[in-house]
Amino acid sequence: MKNNSKKKKLMAAAAALALIAVLSGTFAWITSQEQRVNRVKSAKVVNDTVTVNEKWEPKPMIPGTEATKEVSVTNSGDASVFVRVSYEEVLKHLTNKGAITFSPNSVPGAKFDPNAENTLASHVPVEFSAVTIGAGSGFAETTDPTTQVTGLEPGVKLFVKGGKVGSDIHQSITAEWTPALVHEYAPGKYQQVKGSVVPTGELKDRTESATGWSFTVSDITYGYYADGYKNAVVNWAKSSLAPVGETTVTGHALLGTQGNRNGVNYDYREATLGIVSPETLPNPTPATDADLIPTANNEAKGVQADLKGLSEGSVKQNHIRVGYGNAITNIAALNPNETDETVAAAAAKKWVYNADDGWFYYTGTLKGGETTADLLKKLIFGENLSTEYTNATFDLVVKLEAIQATETAIKDSTGWGLEGAAADSNTDKIVKQLVSRIGK
C-alpha cells in the first residue's frame, strides 16, 4: 500500500522526442511530442502540458556550416515541475568508412542488384551522378551500342563526349574524347564502373562525334562500399519511464522501438540496427569526455556516436557537433544556499549537465506558463567532415522528462530516484539546488 501511495503522489512525464537525420549531404529533423503524467495534487496537470519547443532551419550537410536548431521546454499547465533532458543517438555509417572497392561481377554483390535481398551488411553501390552524363554535359551514349560496342556486360552503358578534330587534307587529325562507364541498375540510377575503353578502326575513318565510333570494352569492375553499414548506438541517460507505446521500463525512450514521426519512419529495433542476440541495446552511458560536456555559454560540443562509430585508435572523430545556448552553467557554479533571491532566481534559469547520470537538469522549477532558456541553439558540421561520413545518417533523440516539483518526487525510487547520492557528488549538488527552489 505504501508503494501505491507513493505512485499516487508522484507525477512523471516523458516528453518530446526529436530526431535528427543526416543523409548523404542533406539534413532533416523529425519531431514528436508524447506526454505521460500521473496526476497528483493539481487536476490541471495533464498530458502534453510539458513540451519541447524547437526552431529548425534545415541546410545541406556541408563541412564548415551550421544549421539553426533551438530547443527549449514549455510548461503550459498550472503545476510547477522539474525538467531534465538527455539524448539517444543512432549514427549509421559505412562499415569501411567511405573506402571504395572495385571488383568484377564474379565477386558476389559487386554488381548491385536492387531486386536482391539486401541486408545492413550488403555491399553498397557507389553512385554515379546522373547529372555528370545528363543533358548539357556533352556526354551521350553511342548511337548503336549493340553494334558499336564490344565487351559490355548486361546493364553497363558507355557514354562518350568529344570526337575527331582537325583536317584530313592537312593530315592534322586528332581525337579529343572522354568515356564514362556506368551500370544502370534502375532507370536513371547509376553505379560507378571502371574499365578499359579502346576505340577501334583508323582515326581517319571515324565520325566527328565519338558517339558514332566503335569501341572495345574490357576489364569491367564495379564500385561499391564493402560490407554495407554499421550503426553506432548510444543512450546518454536511463529513462525512468517506458518507451512510447510500451508498458515496461527499459531505460530507453525510442531505442528498441519502431514508429513514425511527422511522416518519417524510424526503426530502432535490435535486428534492424544489426544488434544480434545475445547482444542487446547498449546500457545508458553518460558522456564523460570533456569534448562532449558543455560547461559555459555558447559552447559547441560533440556527440558520443562519432567517438563510438568512427574513431580509430588515437584518432577521434567528432565532427557532428551541437551548439549549446547561453544558459549553460556547471556544477561548481551551483549555490543552493544563496540568500539573495534575485541572484538565486537568476541562477535557477540555467541548464547543468550531470556526468553521474547523463541528464541535463534545469536548475529551478518550471512554473505554469513559463519556458526555459534554450538548451540547444544549432547543429554544426565540422570543417574536417570527410569521407568517413559518406552516406551517413545521424539521429539524435532529444528526450525530456518532467516531474512534479517536490522533494519526494525527485528522490523517491518511483520518481527520479536521486536519493542516496554520495555527498558532494554531482547528483547531490543538483538535488540540493532543486530542493532549494521548491515553492519559489
C-alpha positions in Angstrom: 0.0 0.0 0.0 2.9 2.3 0.7 4.3 2.0 -2.8 0.8 2.6 -4.3 0.5 5.7 -2.1 3.8 7.0 -3.4 2.8 6.4 -7.0 -0.4 8.4 -6.5 1.7 11.3 -5.1 4.2 11.3 -8.0 3.9 12.6 -11.5 6.3 11.7 -14.2 6.1 12.9 -17.7 8.0 11.6 -20.7 8.1 14.2 -23.4 9.4 15.4 -26.6 11.4 13.2 -28.8 13.3 15.0 -31.6 15.2 13.0 -34.2 17.9 14.4 -36.5 18.6 12.7 -39.8 21.5 13.5 -41.9 21.7 11.6 -45.2 24.2 11.8 -47.9 24.7 15.5 -47.6 21.1 16.5 -46.6 19.7 17.2 -43.1 16.2 17.0 -41.7 14.6 17.0 -38.3 11.8 14.7 -37.2 9.9 15.8 -34.2 7.2 14.4 -32.0 5.8 15.1 -28.5 4.4 12.5 -26.1 3.5 13.2 -22.5 2.8 10.8 -19.6 1.6 12.3 -16.4 0.4 10.6 -13.2 -1.8 13.3 -11.7 -1.1 14.4 -8.2 -2.3 17.5 -6.3 -3.4 19.5 -9.3 -6.0 18.0 -11.6 -4.8 20.5 -14.2 -1.5 18.7 -14.7 -2.5 16.7 -17.8 -0.9 15.1 -20.8 1.0 17.4 -23.2 1.4 20.2 -20.6 5.2 20.0 -20.7 6.6 20.1 -24.2 9.7 20.8 -26.2 9.8 23.8 -28.5 12.1 23.8 -31.4 13.1 26.1 -34.3 14.7 24.2 -37.1 16.1 25.7 -40.3 17.5 22.8 -42.3 20.5 23.2 -44.5 22.7 20.8 -46.5 25.3 19.0 -44.6 28.5 20.7 -45.8 31.8 20.9 -43.9 32.2 24.1 -42.0 28.5 25.0 -42.0 25.8 25.1 -39.4 22.0 24.9 -39.1 19.7 26.7 -36.6 18.2 24.2 -34.1 16.8 25.9 -31.0 15.4 23.7 -28.3 13.6 24.8 -25.1 10.9 23.5 -22.8 7.5 25.0 -22.0 5.1 24.2 -19.1 1.6 25.1 -20.2 0.0 23.5 -17.1 -0.6 25.0 -13.7 1.6 22.8 -11.6 5.3 23.6 -11.2 7.7 20.9 -12.5 11.3 20.0 -12.6 12.6 19.0 -16.0 15.6 17.2 -17.4 16.8 16.4 -20.9 19.1 13.9 -22.4 19.9 12.1 -25.7 19.8 8.9 -27.6 21.8 8.6 -30.7 22.0 6.4 -33.8 24.8 7.0 -36.3 24.5 4.8 -39.4 27.8 4.8 -41.2 29.6 2.8 -43.9 31.5 -0.2 -42.4 34.6 0.7 -44.4 34.2 4.4 -43.6 34.0 5.6 -47.2 36.7 3.5 -48.8 35.7 2.4 -52.3 36.3 -1.1 -53.6 36.2 -2.1 -57.3 35.7 -5.8 -58.2 34.5 -7.7 -61.2 31.0 -9.2 -61.5 32.3 -12.5 -60.2 32.5 -11.1 -56.7 29.1 -11.6 -55.1 27.4 -8.3 -54.6 29.9 -6.2 -56.5 27.4 -5.5 -59.3 24.4 -4.0 -57.5 21.1 -5.7 -57.9 18.2 -3.8 -56.4 16.0 -6.8 -56.6 18.3 -8.9 -54.4 17.7 -9.3 -50.7 20.0 -6.6 -49.4 20.8 -6.5 -45.7 22.5 -4.0 -43.5 25.9 -5.7 -44.3 25.3 -6.0 -48.0 27.8 -4.1 -50.3 26.5 -0.6 -51.2 26.9 0.7 -54.8 29.0 3.8 -55.3 26.6 6.2 -57.0 27.5 7.8 -60.3 25.7 11.1 -60.6 23.2 11.2 -63.5 24.0 14.9 -63.8 27.5 14.1 -64.9 26.3 12.4 -68.1 22.9 14.2 -68.4 21.7 16.9 -70.7 24.2 19.7 -71.2 27.2 17.6 -70.0 28.4 16.8 -73.5 28.2 13.1 -72.9 25.9 10.9 -74.9 25.5 7.1 -75.3 26.9 5.6 -78.5 24.5 5.7 -81.4 24.0 2.0 -81.6 25.6 0.3 -78.6 24.7 -3.2 -79.7 26.8 -3.0 -82.9 29.3 -0.3 -81.9 30.5 -1.6 -78.6 32.0 -4.9 -77.8 32.5 -6.3 -74.3 29.7 -4.5 -72.4 28.1 -6.6 -69.6 24.3 -6.5 -69.1 23.2 -3.2 -67.7 26.5 -1.5 -68.3 26.4 1.5 -70.6 29.1 3.6 -72.3 28.8 7.3 -72.6 31.3 9.4 -74.5 31.9 13.0 -75.4 34.2 14.7 -77.9 35.4 13.2 -81.1 37.7 13.8 -84.1 39.1 17.2 -84.7 41.4 18.6 -87.4 41.6 18.2 -91.2 42.1 15.2 -93.4 43.6 17.4 -96.1 46.3 18.8 -93.9 46.8 15.5 -92.1 46.4 17.1 -88.7 43.6 14.8 -87.4 43.5 14.4 -83.7 41.0 13.0 -81.2 39.8 14.6 -78.0 37.2 12.3 -76.3 36.3 11.1 -72.8 34.5 7.8 -71.9 32.2 7.2 -68.9 31.2 3.7 -68.0 28.1 3.2 -65.7 25.9 0.4 -64.5 22.3 1.5 -64.8 20.7 -0.7 -62.1 17.4 1.3 -62.2 16.0 3.9 -64.6 18.3 7.0 -64.1 20.2 5.3 -61.3 23.9 4.5 -61.9 26.6 2.6 -60.2 30.2 3.7 -60.8 32.1 1.4 -63.2 35.8 1.2 -64.2 37.1 -0.5 -67.3 39.3 -0.2 -70.4 37.6 1.6 -73.3 39.5 1.5 -76.6 38.2 2.9 -79.9 38.6 0.6 -82.9 39.4 1.4 -86.6 41.5 4.1 -88.1 41.2 7.6 -86.8 40.7 9.0 -90.3 37.6 6.7 -90.7 35.9 7.8 -87.6 33.0 10.2 -87.5 33.5 13.7 -86.0 31.4 12.8 -82.9 32.7 9.9 -80.7 29.1 8.7 -80.3 29.5 7.2 -83.8 32.8 5.4 -83.1 33.2 1.7 -82.4 34.8 0.6 -79.1 36.1 -2.4 -77.3 35.5 -2.6 -73.5 37.3 -4.9 -71.1 38.3 -5.4 -67.5 35.0 -4.1 -66.2 34.8 -3.6 -62.4 32.0 -2.2 -60.2 32.5 0.3 -57.4 31.0 -0.4 -54.0 31.4 0.2 -50.3 32.2 -3.3 -48.9 30.1 -4.8 -46.2 27.5 -2.1 -46.1 26.6 -0.3 -42.9 27.0 -0.4 -39.2 25.1 1.5 -36.5 26.7 3.2 -33.6 24.0 3.3 -30.9 24.3 5.4 -27.7 22.0 6.2 -24.8 23.3 9.0 -22.6 20.9 8.5 -19.7 18.5 5.9 -18.2 14.9 6.8 -18.9 12.6 6.5 -15.9 9.5 5.7 -18.0 8.7 3.1 -20.5 9.2 3.8 -24.2 6.4 5.5 -26.0 3.6 2.9 -26.6 5.1 0.4 -24.2 4.5 -0.5 -20.6 7.9 -1.9 -19.5 10.6 0.4 -18.4 13.7 -0.4 -20.4 15.9 2.6 -19.7 15.4 3.8 -23.3 12.9 6.2 -24.9 12.8 5.3 -28.6 15.7 2.8 -28.8 14.2 -0.7 -29.2 11.0 0.6 -30.9 9.8 1.5 -34.4 7.3 4.0 -35.5 6.6 7.1 -37.4 7.2 10.7 -36.5 5.8 13.5 -38.7 5.6 11.2 -41.7 9.1 9.8 -41.4 9.6 6.2 -40.3 12.2 5.1 -37.9 13.1 1.6 -36.8 15.5 1.2 -33.8 14.8 -2.5 -33.1 17.8 -4.6 -32.3 17.7 -6.6 -35.5 17.3 -3.6 -37.7 20.2 -1.9 -36.0 22.3 -5.0 -36.6 22.4 -6.0 -32.9 22.3 -9.7 -32.9 21.3 -11.9 -29.9 22.6 -12.4 -27.3 23.7 -8.8 -27.6 21.2 -6.1 -26.7 20.8 -2.4 -26.9 23.6 -0.6 -25.1 23.2 0.4 -21.5 22.9 4.1 -20.7 26.4 5.7 -20.8 26.8 9.3 -19.6 29.1 11.4 -21.6 32.4 11.9 -19.7 34.8 13.1 -22.5 35.5 16.9 -22.0 34.8 17.5 -25.7 31.2 16.4 -25.1 30.2 18.3 -22.0 29.2 22.0 -22.1 30.3 24.0 -19.1 29.9 27.6 -20.3 27.8 29.7 -22.6 27.6 29.2 -26.3 29.9 26.2 -26.5 30.0 23.8 -29.4 30.3 20.2 -28.2 30.4 16.8 -29.8 28.2 13.7 -29.6 29.0 10.2 -28.5 28.2 8.3 -31.7 31.1 9.8 -33.6 33.5 8.5 -31.0 31.9 5.1 -30.9 31.4 4.6 -34.6 34.1 6.4 -36.5 37.1 6.9 -34.2 40.0 4.7 -34.9 43.0 4.2 -32.5 44.1 7.6 -31.2 42.2 9.4 -33.9 38.9 10.7 -32.6 36.1 11.5 -34.9 33.8 14.1 -33.6 32.7 16.4 -36.4 28.9 16.5 -36.0 28.5 18.9 -33.1 25.9 20.6 -31.1 25.9 24.3 -30.3 24.5 25.0 -26.8 22.8 28.1 -25.6 23.8 30.9 -23.3 22.1 29.5 -20.3 24.6 26.7 -19.6 26.2 26.5 -16.2 28.4 23.9 -14.4 28.2 22.0 -11.2 30.8 24.2 -9.4 28.6 27.3 -10.1 25.5 25.9 -8.3 24.8 27.7 -5.0 21.6 26.4 -3.3 22.5 28.5 -0.2 22.3 31.8 -1.9 20.4 34.2 0.3 19.8 37.0 -2.2 16.7 35.8 -4.0 17.3 37.9 -7.1 20.7 36.2 -7.6 19.3 32.8 -6.7 16.4 33.2 -9.1 18.7 34.1 -12.0 20.9 31.1 -11.3 17.8 28.9 -11.3 17.1 29.6 -15.0 20.1 27.6 -16.3 20.9 24.1 -17.6 23.6 22.0 -16.0 24.9 18.6 -17.1 25.2 15.7 -14.6 28.0 13.4 -15.6 26.7 10.9 -12.9 23.6 10.0 -14.9 23.8 11.7 -18.3 20.9 14.2 -17.9 20.8 18.0 -18.4 18.8 19.4 -15.5 17.0 22.7 -15.5 18.3 24.3 -12.3 15.0 25.7 -11.0 11.3 25.0 -11.0 9.4 25.5 -14.3 6.2 27.1 -13.4 3.0 27.0 -15.3 3.2 29.3 -18.4 7.0 29.5 -18.3 9.5 28.5 -20.9 13.1 27.6 -20.2 16.1 29.2 -21.9 17.3 27.4 -25.0 19.4 24.3 -24.2 20.4 23.8 -27.9 21.0 26.5 -30.5 22.4 24.9 -33.6 23.9 21.9 -35.3 27.4 22.3 -36.6 29.2 20.3 -39.3 32.9 20.5 -38.6 35.3 21.7 -41.3 37.0 18.2 -41.2 33.8 16.3 -42.0 35.2 13.9 -44.6 34.8 10.6 -46.4 34.1 8.8 -43.2 30.6 10.4 -43.2 29.8 9.3 -46.8 26.1 8.2 -46.9 25.9 8.6 -43.1 22.7 9.3 -41.2 22.7 10.7 -37.7 19.6 10.6 -35.5 19.6 12.5 -32.2 16.7 11.7 -30.0 16.2 14.6 -27.5 14.2 13.1 -24.6 12.6 15.1 -21.9 11.3 14.0 -18.5 9.2 16.3 -16.3 8.2 15.6 -12.7 6.3 17.4 -10.1 8.4 20.0 -8.2 8.5 18.2 -4.8 11.5 16.8 -2.9 9.8 13.4 -2.7 9.3 13.2 -6.4 12.9 13.7 -7.3 14.3 11.5 -4.5 11.9 8.5 -4.4 12.6 5.4 -6.5 9.2 5.7 -8.2 10.2 9.2 -9.3 13.7 10.2 -10.4 15.3 8.1 -7.7 18.0 10.7 -6.8 18.0 10.0 -3.1 21.2 8.5 -1.6 23.7 10.2 -3.8 27.2 10.4 -2.4 27.9 13.6 -0.5 29.2 16.4 -2.7 28.7 14.4 -5.9 27.3 16.0 -9.0 23.9 14.4 -8.2 23.9 15.5 -4.6 24.6 19.1 -5.6 21.9 19.1 -8.2 19.4 17.7 -5.7 20.2 20.4 -3.2 19.9 23.0 -5.9 16.4 21.8 -7.0 15.2 21.4 -3.4 16.2 24.9 -2.7 13.9 26.2 -5.4 10.7 24.4 -4.3 7.9 26.9 -3.9 9.9 29.7 -5.4 
